[in-house]
Amino acid sequence: MATATSAIRVEGVTKRYGVVTALEAVSLEVERGEFLTLLGPSGSGKTTLLRVIAGLERPDEGRVYLGGEDVTDLPPYRRRVHTVFQQYVLFPHLNVYKNVAFGLEQKRLPRREIERRVAAALELVRLSGYERRWPHELSGGEQQRVALARALVLEPEALLLDEPLAALDLQLRKEMQRELKRLQREVGISFLMVTHDQEEALALSDRLAVIAGGRLQQIGTPREVYENPETAFVATFLGSANVFEAEVMARENGDALLALCGRTVRVSLNGRRLEGSRAQVAVRPEKIALRARPLRKTDLVQLEGVIEERLYLGDATHWRVRVGDHSVLVTEPNRPGSRAEAFRDGQRVFLCWARESIVVLSQ
């Protein structure tokens, strides 16, 4: 059974389309008042999971609970959730007021109740005074706010958002990210959002769930998942990461002694099991420093390499450094005193990072 604190819970949900398995034994819980993001590439199953929760698709196996109630067999209109899609699907022949009021009028609520709730919803999305405008007179961001108001006016227990900002340009998308977070805090209901945008997931989520190949890969706070990814896929999909193969030389007291790029390094396993003689480890590019000369008497991991490429991106500079068979990505923010101009292609350099920056990945 779903717990009393969960707004949404799916247990062992599997969905197939012929021979294609879109979801495989997915279990997930969204707490009341939580902003949880489903993050994954195209075709990962994230939108299918959202549609199963909304009742637009029926799972082949597993159950769906909303507010502790098993709704697996209920149609969408009997589930107290509402979905906001990437395409806003506003009625072009109805003005803003009528678009927002549509669901309430279908429920045949009293006129004054409809007026009160529409006014409150438009105030919440900061569109008071827009009641008589038509959809074609609105910007993309304003249309998305109307879609949000139309969903919130129905007072759902949870809001499902399917790539809601994908159709907006970069600047407007960042503005709407702030608006979404503000809205979620003000209304206090659960938001479950689908996106492939890693930055968006990190910025908005209380927790995020990474999904790929129809399977849940990892779930946790943005900091937990970013700083301690469980698999090579999570490490490289959520941000950038250098993934190395290492030989396991010994295990003791929750640590492992690894042979990594010709160096012997002791790393923490962070409670993960390590079986066999080989391991994969990840190091984030911003954890690595470049130096023109080697450090002496240091506890840092230190590797020698040659700069292959330098890429200036405004707020940061990216380097590609050849270390043996590895092409290592190094990132450094551009600020006064940074070394963005200090290194050149073909220059011999030394890469340094703390042992604590090494994450042992699950096998």
C-alpha positions in Angstrom: 0.0 0.0 0.0 1.0 3.6 -0.5 2.1 5.5 2.6 0.0 8.2 4.1 2.6 10.8 3.2 2.8 10.0 -0.5 0.8 11.9 -3.1 1.8 9.5 -5.9 3.1 6.0 -5.7 3.8 3.5 -8.5 4.7 -0.1 -7.6 6.3 -2.5 -10.1 4.8 -0.8 -13.2 5.6 -2.4 -16.5 4.3 -1.1 -19.8 4.8 -2.9 -23.2 4.0 -1.8 -26.7 4.1 -5.1 -28.7 7.7 -6.4 -28.3 9.0 -3.1 -27.0 9.1 -2.7 -23.2 8.7 1.0 -22.4 8.7 0.6 -18.6 10.1 -2.3 -16.7 9.1 -2.9 -13.0 9.3 0.8 -12.1 8.6 1.8 -8.5 8.5 5.4 -7.4 7.0 7.6 -4.7 6.3 11.3 -4.7 5.8 12.8 -1.3 3.1 15.4 -0.6 4.3 18.9 -1.4 7.4 17.6 -3.2 8.8 18.7 -6.6 10.2 15.5 -8.2 11.6 15.4 -11.7 11.9 12.4 -14.1 15.0 13.0 -16.0 16.1 10.9 -19.0 16.9 11.0 -22.7 14.3 10.6 -25.5 12.7 7.2 -25.5 13.7 6.5 -21.9 10.1 5.9 -20.7 9.6 9.0 -18.7 6.6 10.3 -20.6 5.0 6.8 -20.6 5.3 6.7 -16.8 3.6 10.1 -16.6 0.8 8.9 -18.9 0.3 5.8 -16.7 0.0 8.0 -13.6 -2.5 10.3 -15.4 -4.6 7.3 -16.6 -3.9 7.9 -20.2 -2.1 4.5 -20.5 -2.9 1.3 -18.5 0.1 -0.6 -17.1 0.5 -4.3 -18.1 1.8 -5.0 -14.6 1.9 -3.0 -11.3 -0.3 -0.6 -9.5 -0.7 3.2 -9.3 -1.8 5.0 -6.1 -2.8 8.6 -5.6 -3.2 9.9 -2.1 -3.1 6.3 -0.8 -6.0 5.2 -3.1 -5.4 2.5 -5.8 -6.4 4.3 -9.0 -5.0 1.8 -11.5 -8.4 0.9 -12.9 -9.9 4.4 -12.7 -10.3 6.6 -15.9 -8.4 9.9 -16.0 -11.3 12.1 -15.1 -11.7 10.3 -11.8 -8.0 10.9 -10.8 -7.2 14.0 -8.8 -4.2 14.9 -10.9 -3.9 17.3 -13.9 -1.4 17.2 -16.7 0.3 20.2 -18.4 1.8 19.3 -21.7 4.7 20.8 -23.8 2.1 22.2 -26.2 -0.2 24.3 -24.2 -3.4 23.1 -26.0 -5.3 26.3 -25.3 -8.7 26.6 -26.9 -8.2 29.3 -29.7 -11.9 30.3 -29.7 -12.0 31.0 -26.0 -10.4 33.9 -24.2 -8.1 33.5 -21.2 -11.0 33.6 -18.7 -12.9 30.9 -20.5 -9.9 28.7 -21.0 -9.2 28.7 -17.3 -12.8 28.3 -16.4 -13.5 25.5 -18.8 -13.0 22.6 -16.4 -15.0 24.3 -13.6 -17.9 24.9 -16.1 -17.8 21.2 -17.0 -18.3 20.4 -13.4 -21.3 22.8 -13.3 -20.0 24.8 -10.3 -21.9 28.0 -9.3 -20.9 31.1 -11.3 -19.6 33.0 -8.4 -17.4 30.0 -7.3 -16.0 29.8 -10.8 -15.3 33.6 -10.9 -13.5 33.4 -7.5 -11.4 30.4 -8.4 -10.4 31.8 -11.9 -9.4 35.1 -10.4 -7.3 33.3 -7.7 -5.6 31.1 -10.3 -4.8 34.0 -12.7 -3.4 36.0 -9.7 -1.3 33.0 -8.8 0.3 32.9 -12.3 0.5 36.7 -12.4 -1.9 37.2 -15.2 -4.6 39.2 -13.5 -6.1 41.6 -16.0 -5.6 39.2 -18.9 -9.1 37.7 -18.7 -10.4 39.0 -22.0 -7.2 38.4 -24.1 -7.1 35.7 -26.7 -4.5 32.9 -26.9 -3.0 34.4 -30.1 -2.4 37.7 -28.3 -0.2 36.0 -25.7 3.5 35.2 -25.7 4.7 31.7 -25.3 5.4 32.2 -21.6 2.0 33.8 -21.1 0.3 30.9 -22.8 2.2 28.4 -20.6 1.0 30.4 -17.5 -2.6 30.1 -18.7 -2.2 26.4 -19.1 -0.8 26.2 -15.5 -3.7 28.3 -14.2 -6.2 26.0 -16.0 -4.7 23.0 -14.3 -4.3 24.6 -10.8 -7.9 26.0 -10.8 -9.2 22.4 -10.6 -7.3 22.1 -7.2 -5.6 18.7 -8.0 -3.7 16.8 -5.4 -0.7 16.7 -7.8 0.3 18.3 -11.0 2.0 16.3 -13.8 4.2 18.4 -16.2 5.4 16.9 -19.5 8.3 18.9 -20.8 6.4 22.1 -20.0 9.1 24.5 -20.9 10.7 22.8 -23.9 8.9 25.0 -26.5 10.3 28.3 -24.9 13.5 30.1 -25.8 16.4 29.9 -23.4 15.8 33.2 -21.6 12.1 32.7 -21.2 12.7 29.1 -20.1 14.9 30.2 -17.2 12.3 32.8 -16.2 9.6 30.1 -16.2 11.8 27.8 -14.2 11.7 30.4 -11.4 7.9 30.8 -11.8 7.3 27.0 -11.6 9.3 26.7 -8.4 7.5 29.7 -6.9 4.1 28.3 -7.9 4.9 24.9 -6.4 5.9 26.5 -3.1 2.8 28.7 -3.0 0.2 26.1 -3.8 2.0 23.4 -1.7 1.0 20.4 -3.9 3.2 17.8 -5.5 4.7 18.5 -8.9 6.0 15.6 -11.0 7.8 16.9 -14.0 9.3 15.2 -17.1 12.4 16.7 -18.7 15.5 15.8 -20.6 17.2 19.1 -19.6 19.7 18.3 -16.8 20.1 21.9 -15.7 16.4 22.3 -15.4 16.2 19.2 -13.2 19.0 20.3 -11.0 17.5 23.8 -10.5 13.9 22.9 -9.8 13.8 19.5 -8.0 13.6 18.5 -4.4 14.5 15.1 -5.7 15.2 13.8 -9.2 14.8 10.3 -10.7 17.0 9.3 -13.6 15.4 6.9 -16.0 16.8 5.1 -19.0 15.7 2.1 -21.1 12.5 2.0 -19.1 14.3 1.4 -15.8 14.8 3.7 -12.9 18.6 4.3 -12.6 18.9 6.4 -9.5 16.8 8.7 -7.3 17.9 11.3 -4.7 18.3 15.0 -4.2 20.1 16.8 -7.0 23.2 17.1 -5.0 23.2 13.4 -4.0 22.7 12.2 -7.6 25.2 14.7 -9.1 28.0 14.2 -6.5 27.5 10.5 -6.0 26.2 8.9 -9.3 25.6 5.2 -9.0 26.3 4.2 -12.7 28.3 5.4 -15.6 25.1 6.4 -17.4 24.0 8.7 -14.5 27.4 10.2 -14.2 27.6 11.1 -17.9 24.0 12.0 -18.5 23.6 14.4 -15.5 26.4 16.8 -16.3 29.8 15.7 -17.6 32.1 13.1 -16.1 35.4 11.4 -16.8 34.9 7.6 -16.5 38.0 5.5 -16.0 38.6 1.7 -15.8 40.6 0.7 -12.8 42.1 -2.6 -11.5 41.0 -3.6 -8.0 44.1 -4.4 -6.0 42.6 -4.8 -2.5 39.5 -4.1 -0.4 39.5 -3.2 3.3 37.4 -1.2 5.8 35.0 0.1 3.2 37.8 1.3 1.0 39.4 0.0 -2.2 42.9 0.2 -3.5 42.8 0.8 -7.2 45.4 0.9 -10.0 44.2 4.0 -11.9 46.1 5.3 -15.0 49.4 4.0 -13.7 48.9 5.2 -10.2 47.8 3.4 -7.0 44.9 5.2 -5.3 42.9 4.4 -2.2 39.2 5.4 -2.5 36.1 5.1 -0.4 33.4 2.7 -1.7 30.6 4.8 0.0 28.8 1.6 0.9 28.8 0.1 -2.6 29.7 -3.4 -3.3 32.7 -4.0 -5.6 33.0 -7.4 -7.1 35.7 -8.8 -9.4 39.0 -7.4 -10.3 37.9 -4.5 -12.4 36.0 -1.3 -11.5 34.7 1.9 -13.1 35.2 5.3 -11.4 34.1 8.8 -12.3 35.6 12.2 -11.7 33.7 15.4 -12.5 35.7 17.8 -14.8 35.3 20.7 -12.4 37.0 18.7 -9.7 40.3 18.6 -11.7 42.9 21.3 -11.7 45.5 21.9 -14.4 49.1 22.8 -13.5 52.2 23.5 -15.5 54.5 21.8 -13.0 54.0 18.7 -10.8 53.3 19.1 -7.1 55.7 17.6 -4.7 54.7 15.8 -1.5 51.0 15.9 -2.2 48.1 13.6 -1.4 46.3 14.6 -4.6 46.0 12.2 -7.5 48.4 13.6 -10.2 48.6 12.6 -13.8 50.7 13.9 -16.7 49.1 14.7 -20.0 49.1 16.9 -23.1 46.4 19.5 -24.0 44.5 18.4 -27.1 41.9 21.1 -27.2 40.8 24.3 -25.5 37.2 25.5 -25.7 36.2 29.0 -24.4 32.5 29.1 -23.3 32.2 32.5 -21.7 31.6 31.6 -18.1 34.1 28.6 -18.2 36.9 27.1 -20.3 37.0 23.4 -21.2 40.2 21.6 -21.9 40.6 18.1 -23.4 43.8 16.5 -22.1 45.3 13.3 -23.5 46.5 11.0 -20.7 47.6 7.7 -22.1 44.6 6.2 -23.8 42.2 8.6 -22.0 40.9 11.9 -23.2 40.2 13.8 -20.0 37.8 16.7 -19.7 38.8 19.6 -17.4 36.6 22.6 -16.6 37.5 25.8 -14.9 35.3 28.9 -14.4 36.6 32.1 -16.0 37.3 34.6 -13.2 40.1 37.1 -12.4 43.3 35.1 -11.9 42.0 32.0 -13.7 44.4 30.0 -16.0 42.1 30.2 -19.1 44.9 31.9 -21.1 47.8 30.2 -19.4 47.8 26.9 -21.4 48.0 26.1 -25.1 47.3 23.2 -27.4 50.1 20.7 -27.3 51.4 21.8 -23.9 52.5 19.3 -21.3 50.4 19.7 -18.1 49.6 17.9 -14.9 46.1 17.1 -13.8 45.4 17.1 -10.1 42.4 16.1 -8.0 41.5 15.0 -4.5 40.9 11.3 -3.8 37.6 12.3 -2.4 36.5 13.4 -5.9 36.7 9.9 -7.2 33.3 8.1 -7.2 33.3 4.3 -7.5 30.4 3.3 -9.8 28.1 0.3 -9.3 28.8 -2.6 -11.7 
